[in-house]
Amino acid sequence: MSQHIFQFESELQNSSREAAPSSPSLSPTVSEKLQRYGSSALSGVEHLTLILGKEDLALALVRQFGSIKALSRASIQQLLQFLPHRKAEMLVAALSMSTIAESEYARSEAFDSPESVYSACADMKLFNQEVLRVILLDTRQRLITMIDVTKGGLNESLAHPREIFRPAISHSANSFILVHNHPSGDPSPSEADLRLTRRLNEAARILQIQMLDHVIMGHPISGRQGYFSFKEAGTIG
């Protein structure tokens, strides 16, 4: 791995010599631009430059991963191939902060639509594996708590009804919403997703705990919304 980092740094040094005779670790113009005009005036690479301290490094990472969006989904293990451990940690934290802030704000509001669920669970769009989450709500559809029930491949044996309803009962939830992500970014439901939804919806009726929705998290592409709602599809009445 150290050899990989060394080669990557060597490429950065070569590209730096080609681009300019010499440059400081952090271009003062980016900092001045931030102070004078605010963060909205900065490009994605300029934001990345402020985080990493080197414009050449920021440009090289964007080229390596293809885009800021793809870079934001990179795992710490992937980044360690190109960055020292501390700098990789800083980058992961920085790229996740806006998503965390979006989620925190949404969680203070009522969960009354698939859009509100999508905003409150925005952090799940960054996950590289499937996670099944249950959102427990009170009588006003306000958040009691969120619990990640399973991680890894989602299937009906792992997502057993008792794993869903045990926390719902212990927290005296009036209703709940099931959420899981598709790391591929495509929120289209599978047959297993449909079977699981019907099974849990029937169990909810028996236990008299309302299942409001099951939302699959993905990414919006070419005008397609970034989620799938079983309630909107008519599976959950």
C-alpha positions as CSV (number, residue, x, y, z in Angstrom):
1,M,0.0,0.0,0.0
2,S,2.9,2.4,0.8
3,Q,4.2,1.8,-2.7
4,H,0.8,2.7,-4.1
5,I,0.7,5.9,-2.1
6,F,4.2,6.8,-3.2
7,Q,3.3,6.3,-6.9
8,F,0.2,8.4,-6.5
9,E,2.3,11.2,-4.8
10,S,4.8,10.9,-7.6
11,E,2.1,11.5,-10.2
12,L,0.9,14.5,-8.2
13,Q,4.4,15.9,-8.2
14,N,4.8,15.4,-12.0
15,S,1.4,17.0,-12.7
16,S,2.3,19.9,-10.4
17,R,5.6,20.5,-12.3
18,E,3.7,20.5,-15.6
19,A,1.0,22.8,-14.4
20,A,3.2,25.4,-12.6
21,P,6.8,26.0,-11.7
22,S,6.1,25.9,-8.0
23,S,3.0,26.4,-5.8
24,P,2.4,26.5,-2.1
25,S,0.5,23.7,-0.4
26,L,-2.7,25.7,-0.3
27,S,-3.4,28.4,-2.9
28,P,-4.2,31.6,-1.0
29,T,-6.7,32.6,-3.7
30,V,-9.1,29.8,-2.6
31,S,-9.1,31.0,1.0
32,E,-9.5,34.7,-0.1
33,K,-12.4,33.7,-2.4
34,L,-14.1,31.9,0.5
35,Q,-13.6,34.9,2.9
36,R,-14.8,37.4,0.3
37,Y,-17.7,35.6,-1.4
38,G,-18.6,32.7,0.8
39,S,-18.6,28.9,0.2
40,S,-21.3,29.1,-2.5
41,A,-18.7,30.8,-4.8
42,L,-16.4,27.8,-4.6
43,S,-16.3,24.9,-6.9
44,G,-16.3,21.3,-5.7
45,V,-12.5,21.0,-6.4
46,E,-11.9,24.3,-4.5
47,H,-13.8,22.9,-1.5
48,L,-11.7,19.8,-1.7
49,T,-8.6,21.9,-1.9
50,L,-9.5,23.5,1.4
51,I,-10.0,20.1,3.0
52,L,-6.8,18.5,1.7
53,G,-4.6,21.5,1.6
54,K,-3.3,20.8,-1.9
55,E,-5.1,21.7,-5.2
56,D,-3.1,19.1,-7.1
57,L,-4.2,16.4,-4.7
58,A,-7.8,17.5,-5.0
59,L,-7.6,17.3,-8.8
60,A,-5.9,14.0,-8.8
61,L,-8.5,12.4,-6.5
62,V,-11.4,13.7,-8.6
63,R,-9.7,12.2,-11.7
64,Q,-9.1,8.9,-9.9
65,F,-12.7,8.5,-8.7
66,G,-14.4,10.3,-11.6
67,S,-16.4,12.9,-9.7
68,I,-17.0,14.5,-6.3
69,K,-20.1,12.4,-5.9
70,A,-18.2,9.2,-6.5
71,L,-15.5,10.3,-4.1
72,S,-18.0,11.0,-1.4
73,R,-19.1,7.3,-1.5
74,A,-15.5,6.0,-1.3
75,S,-14.7,3.9,1.8
76,I,-11.9,4.7,4.1
77,Q,-10.1,1.6,2.8
78,Q,-10.3,2.9,-0.8
79,L,-9.0,6.3,0.2
80,L,-6.1,4.8,2.2
81,Q,-4.7,3.7,-1.2
82,F,-4.0,7.3,-2.0
83,L,-3.9,9.3,1.3
84,P,-2.4,9.0,4.7
85,H,-4.7,7.6,7.4
86,R,-5.5,10.9,9.1
87,K,-6.1,12.8,5.9
88,A,-8.4,10.0,4.6
89,E,-10.4,10.2,7.9
90,M,-10.7,14.0,7.5
91,L,-11.9,13.7,4.0
92,V,-14.6,11.0,4.8
93,A,-15.9,13.2,7.7
94,A,-15.9,16.4,5.7
95,L,-17.7,14.9,2.7
96,S,-20.4,13.3,5.0
97,M,-21.2,16.5,7.0
98,S,-23.7,18.1,4.6
99,T,-25.6,14.8,4.4
100,I,-25.6,14.5,8.2
101,A,-26.9,18.0,8.6
102,E,-29.6,17.4,6.0
103,S,-30.7,14.3,7.9
104,E,-30.7,16.0,11.3
105,Y,-32.9,18.8,10.1
106,A,-35.4,16.4,8.4
107,R,-35.6,14.2,11.5
108,S,-37.0,17.1,13.5
109,E,-40.0,17.3,11.2
110,A,-43.0,15.0,10.8
111,F,-42.5,11.8,8.7
112,D,-45.6,12.4,6.6
113,S,-44.3,11.6,3.0
114,P,-41.7,9.5,1.2
115,E,-39.8,12.7,0.6
116,S,-39.5,13.4,4.3
117,V,-38.2,9.8,4.8
118,Y,-35.7,10.3,2.0
119,S,-34.3,13.5,3.5
120,A,-34.2,12.0,7.1
121,C,-32.3,8.9,5.9
122,A,-30.0,10.7,3.5
123,D,-27.0,9.2,5.2
124,M,-28.1,5.8,3.8
125,K,-27.2,7.0,0.3
126,L,-23.5,6.8,1.4
127,F,-23.6,3.2,2.5
128,N,-21.7,0.6,0.5
129,Q,-23.8,-2.3,1.8
130,E,-27.5,-2.8,2.3
131,V,-28.9,-1.7,5.6
132,L,-32.5,-2.3,6.9
133,R,-33.7,0.6,9.2
134,V,-36.9,0.9,11.2
135,I,-38.2,4.4,12.0
136,L,-40.4,4.4,15.1
137,L,-43.0,7.2,15.3
138,D,-45.4,8.6,17.9
139,T,-49.1,9.5,17.3
140,R,-48.1,12.7,15.5
141,Q,-45.7,10.9,13.2
142,R,-42.7,12.4,15.0
143,L,-39.5,10.5,15.5
144,I,-39.1,8.4,18.6
145,T,-35.9,6.7,17.4
146,M,-34.3,5.0,14.4
147,I,-32.7,1.5,14.6
148,D,-30.6,-0.2,12.0
149,V,-31.9,-3.8,12.2
150,T,-29.6,-5.6,9.7
151,K,-26.6,-4.9,7.7
152,G,-25.4,-6.8,4.6
153,G,-27.5,-8.5,2.0
154,L,-31.2,-7.9,2.7
155,N,-33.3,-11.1,2.7
156,E,-36.4,-12.4,4.4
157,S,-34.5,-14.6,6.9
158,L,-32.4,-11.7,8.2
159,A,-35.3,-9.2,8.2
160,H,-37.5,-11.4,10.5
161,P,-40.7,-9.7,11.8
162,R,-39.5,-10.1,15.4
163,E,-36.4,-7.9,14.7
164,I,-38.7,-5.2,13.4
165,F,-41.5,-5.4,16.0
166,R,-39.4,-5.9,19.1
167,P,-38.1,-2.3,19.2
168,A,-41.5,-1.0,18.1
169,I,-43.2,-2.6,21.1
170,S,-40.4,-1.7,23.6
171,H,-40.6,1.9,22.5
172,S,-44.4,2.0,22.5
173,A,-44.4,3.2,18.9
174,N,-47.7,4.1,17.3
175,S,-46.4,3.4,13.8
176,F,-43.2,2.7,11.9
177,I,-41.6,3.1,8.5
178,L,-39.2,0.6,7.1
179,V,-36.3,1.9,5.0
180,H,-33.5,0.1,3.2
181,N,-30.9,1.2,0.6
182,H,-29.8,-0.1,-2.7
183,P,-26.0,0.6,-3.0
184,S,-26.3,0.4,-6.8
185,G,-28.3,3.6,-6.6
186,D,-31.3,2.0,-8.4
187,P,-34.3,2.1,-5.9
188,S,-36.4,-0.3,-8.0
189,P,-37.8,-3.1,-5.7
190,S,-37.0,-6.7,-6.1
191,E,-39.4,-9.6,-5.7
192,A,-37.8,-10.2,-2.2
193,D,-38.5,-6.6,-1.3
194,L,-42.1,-7.0,-2.3
195,R,-42.5,-10.3,-0.3
196,L,-40.9,-8.8,2.7
197,T,-43.1,-5.7,2.6
198,R,-46.3,-7.8,2.4
199,R,-45.2,-10.1,5.2
200,L,-44.4,-7.2,7.5
201,N,-47.6,-5.3,6.6
202,E,-49.7,-8.3,7.5
203,A,-47.8,-8.8,10.8
204,A,-48.3,-5.1,11.6
205,R,-52.1,-5.5,11.2
206,I,-52.1,-8.4,13.7
207,L,-50.0,-6.5,16.2
208,Q,-52.0,-3.3,15.6
209,I,-48.9,-1.2,14.9
210,Q,-49.4,0.8,11.8
211,M,-46.8,0.3,9.0
212,L,-46.9,3.6,7.2
213,D,-44.5,2.8,4.4
214,H,-41.4,1.0,3.1
215,V,-39.0,3.2,1.3
216,I,-36.1,2.1,-0.8
217,M,-33.2,4.6,-0.9
218,G,-31.3,5.2,-4.1
219,H,-30.0,8.1,-6.2
220,P,-31.9,10.4,-8.5
221,I,-30.8,9.8,-12.1
222,S,-32.1,11.5,-15.3
223,G,-35.3,12.8,-13.8
224,R,-36.0,9.6,-11.8
225,Q,-36.7,10.2,-8.2
226,G,-34.1,8.7,-5.8
227,Y,-36.5,6.5,-3.8
228,F,-39.3,3.9,-4.2
229,S,-42.3,4.1,-1.9
230,F,-44.4,0.9,-1.4
231,K,-47.2,3.1,-0.1
232,E,-47.2,5.2,-3.3
233,A,-47.2,2.0,-5.3
234,G,-50.3,0.8,-3.5
235,T,-48.7,-2.2,-1.8
236,I,-49.3,-0.6,1.7
237,G,-52.9,0.6,2.2
